[in-house]
Amino acid sequence: MSTRIPRYTISVGVGAALLAVVLLPVVPAARHNFAQASQASSANAGDDASLLDGYRHVEVASVSDAMEKVTGKRAYMSHHMRPIFPAKFAGFAVTVLLKKEENKDPNALSGMLTAIDQGTTNSVYVMVVEDGADIAGMGGLMGTAMAARNFSGAVIDGGVRDVAYLQKISFPVFGLGIVPSTSVGHYRFGGSNISVVCDGVPVNAGDIIAADNDGVVAIPRASAAEVLKVAREMDFKEHSMYATIEKLKSIVEAVKQFGRI
């Protein structure tokens, strides 16, 4: 008795073999390219997350010293730039410029708002208000939008208002002062994600902004990793010195041991 193999079984087998011949040279390459792109994207995201985590755990005073040591440049904002409540954050700069101009244009500040809606998690809104110490660059509405988009905080080279509401939603803002005024009708949007000078410090879009109760520092992205490394070393030495000073009752001896003041 002979065994017959059904015709459809043979057809399926041949078809599968032909399909494999056609697809095998293509699929692995496609998967390989996709994997490389995914790994690169993940690596960049991982680097960014690692940097921000580092800056969120190091003191801004150490970051300021490290910036001066690494780049030879002052990167800290003045004593006028203060938080509306005690805060610490780090994130990537989204820059905005407002130009002083009396107007009746209802769309004069639209770009300022669009910049917020285009921001992402870990953004820091860095706004420069020309001659704006007595003009509120932002208030509760803008702060609510930033908080909803998971911004890390805001730094305003100008005034801030609606501070009770910003405190209520715990959205951290640094500014030159608290004022009740408005920019509407007095200012025009001058650009976003451009180079600005915020309270005397150059800031580019994507720079890291680190802020705590000592003040605000802007770190160029290209120098961020090296600055963080040096800032961590400085932090470690300083924190180690406290116990030594208490034990020896001498700051002179502690400085001799650690070489840090």
matplotlib code that plots the C-alpha trace (Angstrom):
import matplotlib.pyplot as plt

x = [0.0, 1.5, 1.2, 0.1, 1.1, -1.8, -1.2, -2.0, 0.7, 3.4, 2.1, 2.2, 5.7, 7.0, 5.3, 6.7, 10.2, 9.9, 8.6, 11.5, 14.0, 12.4, 12.2, 15.3, 17.7, 15.4, 13.9, 17.2, 18.6, 15.4, 15.3, 19.0, 18.5, 15.4, 17.3, 20.2, 17.9, 16.0, 19.3, 20.6, 17.4, 17.4, 21.0, 20.3, 17.3, 19.3, 22.2, 19.7, 17.9, 21.3, 22.5, 19.3, 19.3, 22.8, 22.1, 19.0, 21.2, 24.1, 24.2, 24.0, 26.8, 29.0, 27.7, 28.6, 32.2, 32.5, 31.4, 34.0, 36.7, 35.8, 34.9, 36.5, 33.2, 30.6, 27.3, 25.3, 22.5, 22.5, 21.1, 18.0, 16.9, 15.0, 12.5, 8.9, 9.1, 12.0, 12.7, 15.2, 15.1, 17.0, 15.9, 16.5, 16.0, 13.1, 14.0, 11.5, 12.1, 9.6, 10.4, 9.1, 6.5, 3.2, 0.5, -3.1, -2.4, -4.3, -1.8, 1.3, 2.1, 0.8, 4.3, 5.0, 2.1, 2.9, 6.4, 4.8, 2.5, 5.6, 7.6, 8.0, 8.8, 11.9, 11.7, 12.6, 10.9, 13.5, 11.9, 13.6, 11.3, 13.1, 13.4, 10.8, 11.6, 8.2, 6.3, 5.0, 6.3, 4.2, 1.4, -0.9, -2.3, 1.1, 2.3, -0.6, 0.1, 3.8, 2.9, 0.4, 3.2, 5.6, 8.0, 10.7, 10.2, 10.6, 13.2, 11.9, 14.1, 11.2, 8.4, 6.0, 2.4, -0.3, 2.2, -0.4, -1.7, 1.8, 2.5, -0.8, 0.1, 3.8, 5.2, 8.6, 9.5, 12.5, 12.1, 13.3, 10.4, 6.7, 4.5, 0.8, 1.3, 0.7, 2.8, -0.3, -0.4, 3.1, 5.2, 5.6, 6.9, 10.4, 11.2, 11.5, 14.3, 16.8, 19.9, 19.1, 20.8, 18.9, 19.9, 23.3, 23.9, 23.9, 21.3, 20.7, 17.8, 18.7, 21.2, 20.8, 19.3, 20.0, 18.3, 18.1, 17.8, 21.3, 20.3, 20.3, 23.1, 23.0, 25.3, 26.0, 24.9, 28.4, 30.0, 27.3, 28.8, 32.3, 30.8, 28.6, 31.6, 33.5, 30.5, 30.0, 33.6, 33.2, 30.0, 31.6, 34.5, 32.4, 30.0, 32.9, 34.4, 31.5, 32.2, 36.0, 35.4, 33.2, 35.7, 38.8, 37.0, 39.1, 38.1, 41.8, 42.8, 39.8, 40.7, 44.3, 43.0, 40.4, 41.7, 38.1, 36.4]
y = [0.0, 3.3, 6.6, 9.6, 13.1, 15.5, 17.9, 21.0, 20.0, 20.0, 23.4, 25.0, 23.7, 25.0, 28.3, 28.8, 28.0, 30.5, 33.1, 32.5, 32.9, 36.2, 37.6, 36.3, 38.8, 41.7, 41.2, 40.9, 44.0, 46.0, 44.7, 45.5, 49.1, 49.6, 48.2, 50.5, 53.5, 52.5, 51.9, 55.3, 57.0, 55.1, 56.0, 59.7, 59.6, 57.7, 60.3, 63.2, 61.5, 60.7, 64.3, 65.8, 63.3, 64.4, 68.1, 67.6, 66.1, 68.5, 71.9, 74.9, 76.6, 73.6, 73.8, 77.5, 76.8, 73.9, 76.0, 78.6, 75.9, 74.0, 76.9, 79.9, 81.7, 83.1, 81.3, 82.2, 84.8, 87.7, 87.9, 89.5, 86.2, 84.6, 81.8, 82.7, 79.8, 77.5, 75.2, 73.0, 71.8, 71.1, 70.9, 71.9, 75.5, 76.6, 80.2, 83.1, 86.8, 89.6, 92.9, 96.1, 97.7, 99.4, 97.8, 96.8, 93.6, 90.7, 88.3, 90.1, 87.5, 84.3, 83.0, 83.1, 80.8, 78.5, 78.0, 76.5, 74.2, 72.9, 72.3, 68.8, 67.0, 68.4, 71.7, 74.9, 78.0, 80.8, 84.1, 87.4, 90.5, 93.6, 96.1, 94.0, 94.0, 95.6, 93.6, 90.1, 87.8, 85.0, 84.1, 81.4, 80.5, 80.0, 78.2, 75.8, 75.0, 74.4, 72.1, 70.2, 69.6, 68.5, 71.4, 71.3, 75.0, 78.6, 81.3, 84.8, 87.8, 90.0, 89.9, 87.2, 87.4, 85.1, 83.7, 82.3, 80.1, 79.1, 78.1, 76.2, 74.0, 73.8, 75.1, 76.5, 79.9, 82.2, 85.8, 89.3, 90.2, 89.9, 92.4, 92.6, 94.1, 92.6, 92.4, 92.4, 95.6, 96.5, 93.8, 91.7, 88.2, 88.4, 84.7, 81.3, 78.8, 81.5, 82.7, 85.1, 86.8, 86.1, 88.3, 88.7, 85.0, 83.7, 80.9, 78.8, 76.4, 73.0, 74.3, 72.8, 75.2, 74.2, 76.2, 76.0, 78.4, 79.7, 80.8, 79.8, 78.6, 77.9, 75.1, 74.7, 71.3, 70.5, 71.1, 69.6, 66.2, 67.5, 70.3, 67.7, 65.5, 68.4, 69.7, 66.2, 66.1, 69.5, 68.6, 65.4, 67.3, 70.1, 67.7, 65.6, 68.8, 69.5, 66.6, 67.4, 71.0, 70.0, 67.4, 69.6, 72.8, 74.3, 75.3, 76.0, 72.4, 71.1, 73.3, 71.9, 68.4, 68.8, 71.8, 73.2, 76.3]
z = [0.0, -1.0, 0.9, -1.1, -0.1, -0.7, -3.5, -1.4, 1.2, -1.5, -2.9, 0.5, 1.2, -2.1, -1.7, 1.8, 0.5, -2.3, 0.1, 2.4, -0.4, -1.4, 2.2, 3.9, 2.3, 3.1, 6.6, 8.6, 7.1, 7.8, 11.4, 11.8, 10.6, 12.8, 15.8, 15.2, 15.0, 18.1, 20.0, 19.0, 20.0, 23.4, 23.9, 23.4, 25.7, 28.2, 28.1, 28.5, 31.4, 33.1, 32.7, 34.2, 37.1, 37.9, 37.8, 39.9, 42.7, 42.6, 44.2, 41.8, 43.7, 42.7, 39.1, 39.0, 40.2, 37.8, 34.9, 35.7, 36.1, 32.9, 30.5, 32.2, 31.9, 34.3, 33.8, 36.9, 36.9, 39.3, 42.8, 41.3, 39.8, 42.7, 43.2, 44.0, 46.5, 47.5, 44.5, 42.8, 39.2, 36.0, 32.4, 28.8, 27.8, 25.6, 25.0, 24.3, 23.7, 24.1, 22.5, 24.0, 21.7, 22.4, 20.2, 19.8, 18.0, 19.6, 18.1, 19.2, 21.9, 20.2, 19.6, 23.3, 23.9, 21.0, 22.4, 25.6, 23.6, 21.7, 24.8, 26.2, 29.4, 31.1, 29.3, 31.2, 29.9, 29.7, 28.8, 28.3, 28.7, 27.4, 30.1, 31.9, 35.7, 36.3, 33.7, 34.4, 31.8, 33.0, 35.5, 36.5, 33.1, 31.5, 34.6, 34.4, 30.8, 31.5, 34.5, 32.3, 29.8, 32.5, 32.2, 35.0, 35.7, 34.3, 34.5, 33.7, 33.0, 34.0, 36.6, 37.7, 38.8, 40.1, 42.5, 44.9, 42.2, 41.0, 44.6, 44.8, 41.8, 42.9, 39.6, 40.3, 38.8, 39.1, 38.2, 38.9, 41.1, 41.8, 40.0, 39.0, 35.5, 32.1, 28.9, 26.7, 24.6, 25.6, 24.1, 20.9, 20.5, 19.3, 18.7, 20.3, 20.6, 19.7, 21.5, 24.3, 27.2, 30.3, 33.3, 31.8, 30.9, 27.3, 26.8, 23.7, 23.1, 24.6, 27.1, 30.6, 33.2, 36.8, 39.6, 43.3, 46.2, 45.5, 42.0, 38.4, 36.1, 32.3, 31.0, 27.3, 26.1, 24.7, 28.1, 30.3, 30.9, 31.9, 34.1, 35.9, 36.6, 38.1, 40.0, 41.6, 42.7, 44.3, 46.0, 47.4, 48.8, 50.4, 52.0, 53.4, 54.9, 57.2, 59.5, 59.4, 60.3, 63.2, 64.4, 64.1, 64.9, 62.1, 58.6, 57.8, 58.5, 56.5, 53.5, 53.7, 53.6, 50.8, 48.8, 48.5, 49.8]

ax = plt.figure().add_subplot(projection="3d")
ax.plot(x, y, z, "-o")
ax.set_aspect("equal")
plt.show()
